Amino acid sequence: MVFATTQTLNDTFGSSSMLRMQLQNNIQARATAATKIIADQTDAKVSMMGLERSKWENVRSSIGEAKPQFEAAVSALQSAKSMISGLRGMVNRANTATDPNMYKGYASTFQSYVKSVVSSLTSAQGRTPLLAEGDGKNNSVSYKISTTGAEQIEFGRDLAPKYSLVSGADVWKVNRSQNILQLYRGDKEQNMAANLTNGVRLDAINPDGSVNFTVGPDAATPTSYTNATMTSSGLPLRDVWYYEGLATEDGRNRAVKDLEQFAATLDTQIARFQGMADVADFYDIRAKAAMDELDAKGASIQEDAQKQAKEMQQTLQQQANVLLQALDSSAVTQLSYANLLKTASSGTKGAKLFDAIYKVTA
């Protein structure tokens, strides 16, 4: 009986200990599983926002590639605009010249400014298609503005001052790199050219806009043309010969008028390309705001998940405490009954008490 009673006590404590361990393991497993579910759900949400954020990153990257091209166009036009004061200065000096020989110097300097204007624009063609030769798509810049594939397309055009003179089969074209007017027949370059500063003379501008001009006016055999068609493109600025070498009042007045139009056109084009840059900045700011919002949402989701996991663990811990207290209370009750059994088996007065309780409860 002693063995049996001792075994009963061991079973009581052992059973309680095992139940406690099982309960704790069960609660830990539930906490681990719930935490994993929260973590998986959080990772899925954050991953989705990460994909959306990467799309906005691509948008910003596309905008970032486009912006320098707008800036290059604006910079080139501003560089061209900086030549205006020098061009006007030569015209003003020619207006007050007291010696006819001074016109050649002013004309040469005026022509050098014209070359600088053209160089400012053509040198930018390698940095931006907006000022490149060609038309349509050749002069466009596009970039993404949303994650759905929408694009912004901006168009430019070649603004370098150009012109050609056509008389019958003869076509005279400007060659800026050599500062000459080159003769073509058909598509073939001919062995005849004239310096733009002093190798061409304007003889007349006709009412219909055609011009009379002479190539090699100081040569032994000058070549004159009448009613030649002058076709211009780009900014409204021509070479100094068109302004009669600044040696006549008509020529200087023509230069003043063209320079006014040249300055106004430059301002318009600068504003236009700056507007393109501003639009790109707007879309860039919008894309960055979208990314910042996603970052904030991601941080909020993770913070909420941590809070949710903490609250879940606290709830499980509270449930565990209640169950453990109940388990401990049950173990105490079992121990009390076990002690009664032990007393009954010892043959003491307690045995009589146990018998009395047994009779009452039986």
Steps between C-alpha positions, in 0.01 A plus 500: 500500500785733579639431154161556350452824687849622411433410139175699511685809621763462230226463238334813630810718480625336183168539326479865600852566379436328168173686445673827580774424248248394236299814560805721471613321184152535354487870576849549356402315184185711464704818550758389243232410246307825551820704480594328174157577352536866593856507363396331173210739452725796575771378262241455225370855544849648519606297196206634298591854596861426415397400149295820468791704632738346245259608225516858626878469516496412130282805436747725683790340313330572167436861605859529619625403155276757331563802722864560390380516140262784580770672701747464212254669264439787741874543560575508125232762436619712789852480361369617162311781672821620664629593151223753440674787680813444289301490177315819589824659606650453155192650334511800737870556434444481127229766538756739643795403283692797359725301271354262236794265560362434848201312358713201407613455859147530636370263233768242584421516873125485429556186294705341780203551735272337245735201491493485881121499500493212254773315692306531827201331339671236288738394777197419716362262238716222642354558848134532409289395201276800563739719298620233259457505125187331374137514597231305680633211706860600428444812710304348786563394858263267683490374856269301729262690724311218672523133591239414237733577209371849417765725344564868453639589156664835426596619153773740400654611172827606346534870588842561347467785244508353150409611151550409137494704180354340191532636149417255225724194540736681736444449872717685751512350849663621817798302632542623856810301582691676221306829514423481128210498257541182291361443152310180417341379179260221571656320796854551378732749663664731246846649508372843586449665838501843658605626843199606706671809638625668184448262206129570443327828427129572532386705203126522568205352683209484262134564592421128469774415751747369244851642505763618257851418611853472368758237585862620497421869451868590518611213277602540138184322385219549752188282472169681544153359555163666477168399651658217698265332746623522857366226729577538870454282807592517863543823691453822298864600471703515180861558412649846481495517119118503517534819704728649235805468719345761738626758252157640410218642704254258340723210587539610862126561537438153362744361755330687786160366395626143470677522836178611666318203353797276581493607868122458527512155340779394733300610805201305374704187437683526833166528679368207298788266584510622860132413514586147390757478779243631751246239389763228546573639849129484581476135403823424686365661818176308459687171458713571806188582702349167396815321612506687830135407557576134433795515739279652769231236444758225516636631829145531633413143398810366672428703811140377506619142452738532795218642710264223389758231580564653842128518580453141383784382720361690796156341444648153480706566811190611687319186389799293603507660844132416555550143387814455706326637808214257441749220455682594820170516688407156370836363608451636853155337518646171381777526760247556779310187403826310473596604853165377623567169335840484662348573842239234451759240415713578810232383745499822700208710611496644154387163374185531704452850357546367145253219573252753630543715188474191283176390668353849459599529136434136411 
